[in-house]
Amino acid sequence: MIDRSRPCRPSSPHRDRLPEMAILVNSSDGFQDCWAPFFRLLATHWPSCRFPVYLNVEEATYEHPSLEVRCLNHPRLPSGAMVPWSDRLIESLQAIPEPYVMSMQEDYFLDAPVRAELVEDCLRGVADDGVGCVRLTGFGARGGTKMAERPYLVDVPRISHSRTSTQAAIWDKEVLLSYVRRQETVWETEILGTRRAWSRYAAIRSGSVGRAADRFVHRHRDHPGQVAPRAGSTVRPAWHPDGLRAAWVSCPPIAVDDSIENDCLRREAAR
């Protein structure tokens, strides 16, 4: 039985071997035009990647010529309805045998070589130090305390917005599962999962905020299957040192307003 009061793994040094981790790409059948450029860029910018790759989708399948991508399918319910977002995430995590996951979205295109040694060091930090999550972006890093043992990371304050988020990150799988509930949208998982993270404490680290990037790539919605920079877009960079940069384009900026947050909280209270 999992101890939900402190969902962290006991410390276990991995000096001689790398902890087992999987890359989980969360997507949807409607975003198939992102898959070819996403995995092409992953193979290009991380050729030494040794971790198995899983794609969380509904019913579609995908094959890449040089990467083994394992599709985790979630067919429609008998009623014909789609499986809720959080149910697909939970079932995907439960199907993955590795204890740690690098969670990404299908539009987090890599536009620079991944510094594998930093990613692996972050993974060891999660496994050895009992850390619940290390975010591979600067998202949520403001106001955090820089870590002495890993100065490129900061400690995310316990009571902070978006403590649970879908940003690219390495998670202890059991910690992430403890923050998610079935029958939730992605917004509800982030908002309500953040509040669960306040009480079910596990340390969360984040990459330091990097410099503004000169160029980003993202899903070009007018021309499916193509990846191109979008002129005039407002772009937030992900963590610069490891080459992971989020295709996080806001036109206009997307925010969770009070009405969405309040509706999430009302639904949670009614359960």
N, C-alpha and C positions, 0 to 999 in steps of 0.2 A: 504494500500500500504506500502511496506517495504521501509524504508529509507536506501538505499544502501550506503550513505555517512558515516554512522556510524551504522553498523548492530549489535548493542548490545541491549539487553533487559534492561529496567529500573531496578534499584535496587529494590529488594523486599525480605526482610528477611524471612528465612524459619527456624525459631528457633524451632517451635513446630512440624513441619512436614517436611518430606524429599521431595524435588522437584521431579517431575515426570520425569523419565528417562527410556529409552529403550536401550538394548544392540543390536547393529546391527553388525552382522558378514557378512562381504563382501567376497563372494566366487564365484565359478564357477562350473558348472556341472563336469568339468574335474578334480576337486579336491575332489571328493566325498570320496576318501580314507582317507581324513583328518578329515571328520566330526565326525565319531565315537570316535576317540581318543580325538579330541578337546572338544566335549561336555561331554565325560566321565571325562576328567580332570577338566572341568569347574564345573561339579556337585561335584566332589571330593574336590576340593580346595576352592570352594565358596558355601558351602551347604546352607548358610543363604541368598543367593542372592534373593532379592525381586523384581527384575526388569524383565519385559517381554523380551524375547529373539526372535530376528528376524534373519532369514537367507536369504541373498540376493543372488539368483541364477537364472539360466535361466529357465529350465523346470523340473528339478529333484525335488523330495520331500524327506523329512527326518523326522523320528520320533525317539525320545529318550525315553527310559523307565521311566525316572524320571523327565525330563525337558520338559516343553511345548515349543517346537521350532516352531515358525510360519514362514513358507516359503513364501517369497515374490518372486513370479515367474514372469519372463519376457520372454515370448515365442518369437520364431523367428519372424522376420518381414515377411510380405507377400512375399517379394523377396527371402526369405530363409536365409537372413543374420542374424547374431546374433545381439542383441541389444547392442549398444556401452557401454563400461564400465561406462562412466560418466552418460549416460541416465539411466542406471540401478540404479546408486547411487541416482540420483535426484528423480526418481520415488519411490524408496524405502523410502527416507526421507519424501517425500510428503505423503506416505501411513501410516507412523507411527504417531500416534496422540500425543505422548509425545513430549514436547518442547526441551528435551535434549537427546543426544544419546552418548553412549559409542561405538565408532567405533573400530572394530577389524578385522583382517584377519583370515582366517581359520587355518593358521599355527602358530598362536600365542598361543602355548600350555602353560598352566599354570603348573609350576613345583614346586610350593610352595603355602601354604595357602594364600589367599587374605586377606589383612588387611582391612576389610570392613569399619572400622571407617575412614581410610584415604581416601578411594574412596568416601565415603559419604561426607567427609569434602571438597574434591575437587569439588564435585557436587554442594555443597552449595556455594563454591567460584565462580563457573561459574554463578549460578543463582542470588546470592546476590550482587556480585561485578561487574557485567556487563562484565565479562571475556568471550572472544569468545571461548577459548579452553584451557583445561588443559591436557597436554600430560602425559601419565602414564609411560613414559620411560625417559631416560636421553638424548634422541635424540634431538639435537638442543639446549642443555642447556649450552654449553660452551660459555663463554663470557657474560652470562646473570647475572643480579643482583638478589641476594637472596632476597626473599620477607620477610619483617619483621613479617607480620601477619601469614604467613605459611612458616617457614624457610626451609621446605623440598622442596619448589618450588623456581624456578628462573624465572625471566621475560625474555622471548625470545626477543632479539633485533628486532626492527621493520624491518630494512633492513637486512635480513639474509636469507641464503639458506634454502630451504625446510621449509619455514614458514607454508606452506600447505603441509601436508604429510599424508600417510596412516598408520603411526604408531598408536599404541593403544592410544586412547585419549577420553576425554569427551568433546563434542562439544555443543555449542548453535546451534541448528539445522538451524536457519535462517542465522547465520554467515557462516556455512559450505555451505549452498545453494548459498550464495552470491559469493563464490569463485569458484564455479563449473559451467561449461558450457556443453551443449549437444555436442555430436559427438567428445568426447575426449577419448583418451586412459588414462590408469592410469598414465603414464609418463607425458602426457600433463596436466592432472589435477594437478599433483604435481608442475610441472614447471610453468605453466601459472597461476595456482591458487596462487602460492607464489607471483607472481608479482601483481596479483589483491589484495592480502592481504597487499601489501606495500601501496596501495592507499586507500583501503577500510579498514581502521584501526580498529582492535579490539584486545585487549590485549590477548596475548598467554603466558601461563605459562607452565613450563616443570619440571618434576622431576629432582632432582639433580643427577649427574652422580654417580652411585653406584660402588662398588668394582667389580672386575672381578669375574665371576661365575665359580664354579668348574665343573658344569655339566649342560648341556642343552639337551632338547629333541626337535625333529623336525620331519618333514615328511621324512621318509626313502623312497626315490624314487625307490630303487631297490626291495622293498617288500611292495607294497601298503597295507595300512591299519595298518601297524605297526609303532610304535613310538620308536625310539632308538637314543642314542647319536652317533654322527658320528666322528670317530677317525680322528685326524689331521685337523679338520675343524676350520676355523676362525669364532668365534662367538662374536657378540656384545650383551652385556647384556641390558635388559630393566631395568626399575626402580626397584631397589632391595627391598625397604621397603614394598611395597604392594604385593609382590609375583608375579607380572606380569613380565614375561621374554619373550622376543621375540625369536621365533625360526628363527633367522635371520642368516642363515649360508651362507657364501660366499666362493665358491670354483671354481675359484678364486673370490676375492671381486668384487661385482657388483657395477658399478658406472654409472651415467648418463654422457656420454662424451659430448664434445662441439657440435659434429655433431647432436646428438639427441636434445640437447637444442636449437640449432640454427634452426633445422627443425621445432620444436614446435613454435618458435617465428615467423618463416616465415608463417606458417599456420594461426596463430592468426592475423598477419598483413593482410593476404589476405581475411579475412572474411569481 
